[in-house]
Amino acid sequence: MPLPHFLALICITILAAGLTLWFAASVGVSLAMLGMVALIAAGVARLAARVE
């Protein structure tokens, strides 16, 4: 992957994370609840991606 594409991917990821935090704060969702949802989603994704 060329360096400009890699750097753009990092910038887009950081901007998406910031937008998510801003939106959750403006709606009134606490950061603890947002973290819990992210943790559960990561666990579900991990179980779904498991290959045996």
C-alpha positions in Angstrom: 0.0 0.0 0.0 1.5 3.4 -1.0 2.3 5.8 1.9 -0.3 8.5 0.9 -3.1 5.9 0.9 -1.9 4.6 4.3 -1.8 8.1 5.8 -5.2 8.9 4.3 -6.6 5.7 5.9 -5.3 6.8 9.3 -6.7 10.3 8.9 -10.1 9.0 7.9 -10.1 6.6 10.9 -9.3 9.3 13.3 -11.9 11.6 11.9 -14.6 8.9 12.0 -13.7 8.2 15.7 -14.0 11.9 16.5 -17.3 12.2 14.6 -18.7 9.2 16.5 -17.7 10.6 19.9 -19.1 14.0 19.0 -22.4 12.5 17.8 -22.7 10.3 20.9 -22.0 13.3 23.2 -24.5 15.5 21.4 -27.2 12.8 21.6 -26.5 12.3 25.3 -25.0 8.8 25.3 -22.4 8.4 28.1 -18.9 7.4 27.2 -19.2 4.3 29.4 -22.2 3.1 27.5 -20.5 3.8 24.2 -17.5 1.8 25.4 -19.7 -1.1 26.5 -21.4 -1.2 23.2 -18.0 -1.2 21.4 -16.7 -4.0 23.6 -19.8 -6.1 23.0 -19.6 -5.5 19.2 -15.9 -6.4 19.2 -16.7 -9.7 21.0 -19.5 -10.5 18.6 -17.2 -9.8 15.6 -14.5 -12.0 17.2 -16.9 -14.9 17.6 -18.3 -14.4 14.1 -14.9 -14.4 12.5 -13.8 -17.5 14.3 -12.8 -20.3 11.8 -12.6 -23.8 13.1 
